[in-house]
Amino acid sequence: ESDVVHQQQKGTPKEVLAASLYRASADSFNTILSNGMMPEGRIILIGGLSLSKAFVKHLLDFCKISSERVIIPKQRLHIGAVGAAIYGQQVYLNNIIKKLEQKLTKPFSYKSQGPLILKKSIIMKPKEDWPYGADVPLVGLGIDIGSVSTKAALIAKINGKFRLLAYHYRRTEIDPVGAAIDVINKVYNQVIERGYKIEKVVSGTTGSGRQLTGFIVGASKEHIVDEITAQAAGIITVYPQKEFSIIEFGGQDSKFINISQ
């Protein structure tokens, strides 16, 4: 899954990814057969992958099996359920319904572990104090594009302090390019609505799709940074503490960052 996500973030077409997955699946099955488990007689293919003509073709090619030996039954998706029904015990549906209703009427109970208490944590809440109509000579557009979500933030230094001018958060939805373009448009619309007068924009990207997004916005290599660097820089700017820790739960991984200044 991680390999597929990274290829998506590079802009690899979905058709190429699907073809590669079918080929890899067939090749892995061929590896099993190469250990001496060669099929004999007729071969019956069942399961979801048997729906793919591409997978079946790769499987026959890799395993050197003639198509005349292969049977793909119409019941290939639910043949297991058919077998379970054949071996099933004789029961009456009315009795099953009564038992289910009895269980559903019983109150659900579980052991409580007590509430979670965050005594040493600061919950960040966005401040809706936009500097409407501000004249801003230079702004920074940051885009964080991950496997699950994509975010964009527009910041500027006003009166010696960094201010958040606009931001947007959305799901990536297996379309990193579309998600990146969408968050940029959403931020641009907020700029228009709030009447900012901007002279120059610089841009930086992070996340698993930072290379692709960096290409889209024209960011240079030194402005395409990893998530740890970007998250640490953002936190230090918002909360200039001397020593702190960051815990981040992402779509593909989790990170623990300890910072001492």
N, C-alpha and C positions, 0 to 999 in steps of 0.2 A: 504493500500500500504506500509506504514512504517513497519508494522509487517512482511509482506512478504520479504521486503528488508533485515531486520535484520535476518530473518531465512536463507535467501540466504547467508548472510555474515558468518553465523555459519556453512555453508556447508550442509544444509538440501537439500536432493535430490529434483530435480524439480518435479518428479512424486509424492512425498509425499506432496509438496506444492500444486500442482494442486488438488490432492484428498481432501486435507483439505479445499481448497477454495470451491469446489463443495459441500462438506458436510456442511460447514458453511452457504453457500447461501441457501441450502435447509432448514437448521435449522431456519434461519432468516425468511423465508417465512412461515414456520410452526408456528412461534411466532405470525405472523399476523393473521393466521387462528384461533389460539387459543383464539383470542379475540371475537369469535362469528361469524366470517365471513366464515363459512364452505361452500364449494362449493356444489352445488346440480346438479343432472343430469350428463350429459357427461362433461368432462373437456378437453379443448383444450389448449395445450401448444405451445406457439409461442416465437420467439426471439432466440438470439444466444445460450443461455444456454440450450435450448431444443435440441441442437445438441449433447449434452453430455449425453451418456448413464449412466454415473456415477451419474450426477446430477439428472436425471429423477428417477433413482433407489432410491437415498437418499430421494428425495421429496415424492415418493410414500410410502416409509417406515416410514418417520417421520409423514406424514399426514394420514397414515393408509388408503390409497386410493388403490383400486384394479386396476390393469393394464387394465381391460376390460372397465373401464370408461374413459380411456385417449385416446385422438386423437392427433397425432402430424402431422399436414398437411405438404405436400411437400413445400408449399409456406410460411413456418413458418418464414423465414428471411425477406420476402418482403410483407407480408400480409397487413401491414399498408399502404404501397404505393398503393396496389391494392384498398384498401378502399378509399384513397384520390382520386384516379382516378375515382372511381364510383361517388363520390360527386363533382367531378370537373365541372367547368363551361365549356360550349362548346366554344372552341377557335380554331383559325386557326394557325398552326405552323408557317406559313410565317409571320404573324403579330407579333408573339412572337420574331422571329429571328430579324425582323426589329427594334423592340423596344430595344432588347439587343444591337444591333449594334449601335443604336443611343446613348445609355448610354455609351458604350465603347469608342465612338469617343469624348465624352466630356472630357476636361482636368480635371484631378483630383486636387483638391485644398483643403488645410486645413490651419488652423491658426498656425502660427509659434510661438513657445515660446522662440526662441533664442537659441544659442548654449550653451552647458554645458561647464563651465569653471572651471577647477580644479586649483585654485590659491594656496591652502595650501597642495596639495598632491604631493607625489613623485611617479612617475611611474617607477616601477622596470623593468630594462631591463637586460637580461642575458649577462654577459661578456664572450666572447669566448677567454679567455686567459688561456687555459688549461696548467698545468705544465707537459708537455710531458716528459715521461721517468723518472718521479720522484720516488725516493726511499721513500716509506711511511711505517713506522713501524706499524702504527695503523690507520684504517679508520672506519668511521661509516656509516652503510647502514640504511637509514630511508625509510619506506614504508607507504604511506598514501592511504588506500583503502576505497573509498566511494561508495555510491550507484550508482553514475553516472560516476565518473572518478577514476583512480588509478595512483598514482605517486610514483616514487622512486628516491632518491637522495643519492649520495655517497660523503661524506665530509672527510676532514682530516685537522689537524693543521700543517701548514707548516710555518716555521720561525715565530712562535708565532701568526699566524692568521689562521682562518678557511678558507679553500678553497673548492670550489665545484669542484669535480673531474669528475662527470658524473651524468646525470639525464635522466629520461624518463617519459612522460605523455601519457596516453591513456584512452579510454573509458572502463568502467568495463564490459558493455554489458551483464549484468545478469550472469556473470561468475567470481566471485571474486577469486576463486582459480586459474583459467587460467590466469586472469589478473595479479595476484601477481607473478606467475611464469614467465610470459612474461616480466614484467618490470625488474625483477631480471636478466633475460637473456640479455635484452637490455643493462642494465648497465654493465654487465660482458663483453659484446662485446666491449663497449666503453673503458673499462679498457685495454683490449687486444690491441685495435687500438692505444691507446695513450701511450702504453708501460709502464704503471705504474708497479712498483715492490712492491707488498703489502705483509706484513708479517702476519698481524692479522686483522680480521674484527669483529666489534661488531654491533649489529642490534637492532633497535627499531621500533615499529609500532604504527600507530594511525588511526583514521577514524572509520567508523561504522563497518568495517570488521577487526579491529585490533586484536581481540582475535584469529580469524581463521588464519590470516596472521602471528601473533606471534607464533602460533604453527608450522606453515610451516618453518619459519626461525630459530626456536629454541630460541626465545627471552624470557627472564624471565619476571615475573609479573611486576617488577618495571620498565621494559623497554617497557611495553605496556601502552601507555598513551592516555588520551582523546584529542580531537582536539584542545580545547582551550589551554591546556598546551603546546601542540606541536607547535601550531601557534605562541603563545607568545614567546616561546624559540627561534624559528626560526627568528622572526622579531628582537628580542633583539640582536641576534648574527649578523644579517646583518646591522641593523640600531640601534646602541646603544644609543637611545634617552632616556632622563630621564622621559619624560611623553609623551604618545601618545595613539591613539585609533586605533583599528583594526575593520574593517567591512568585514565580510566574507559571501558570498552567496553560500550555498551548495546545494546538490541535494535534501536533505530531510529537511533542516532547514537553518536559517540564524543566524549569531552571531554578537554581538557588544561587543568588549573587550576594556576596558579602563585600561591602565597600568601606574602606577606611581612608579618610582624607587627612 
